[in-house]
Structure formats: structure tokens, C-alpha cells
Amino acid sequence: QEGRSRLLQRIDDERLYLQPGLTLAALAKQLGTNRTTLSKLVNEEAGMSFTDFINRKRIAFVRRMEKENPEVRKQDLAEQAGYTSMRTFYRNYNLYNDSE
């Protein structure tokens, strides 16, 4: 159980969620586990899908950066957060306005 929580902690500590085009398989490989284990872990520990989990982390990151650097353009923040589509970014930005 402790090892499982450590995987989620690494995602935060290493800001792995900021990688553009991040997939469940790619993240599982980086963490030294498999897709099924990681998906199950996120579902059980965070109570949401992998996609929701990553997007919530990214939007929380953007909101922190907005507070620290209000002059930075949203497009630049979106790119820093790993978004490759502004449409997807804005959808998630509005959807997860309560993140962390």
C-alpha cells in the first residue's frame, strides 16, 4: 500500500503530469509499473479517472502560476502545463475551477 501511494506522490513531486501528450501507458512505464495497476491506483486513491486526475493536476498548476505570475498569458501557462490544444485547456480550465 505504501508503495502505491508513493507512485502518486512521485507524480506530484516530479510534476510528471506536465508532460505534453502524457498517456497512462507512458506514465506507468516511467513509474515502473503497468497501465492496469496505475489506472486502478488512481481510481482507488483519487476517486477519478486517469484523465481527470491529470487534468485536475494541470489546472491546479495553472491556477497556482496565475497567482504567482498574473502577467503571464494563458496560452503560455497552458503550454507549461502540458496542453497541446487551447480548446482542451479552456474546457478543462472551466470544468476544474475548484481544483485543489
Disulfide bonds with the S-S distance in Angstrom:
none
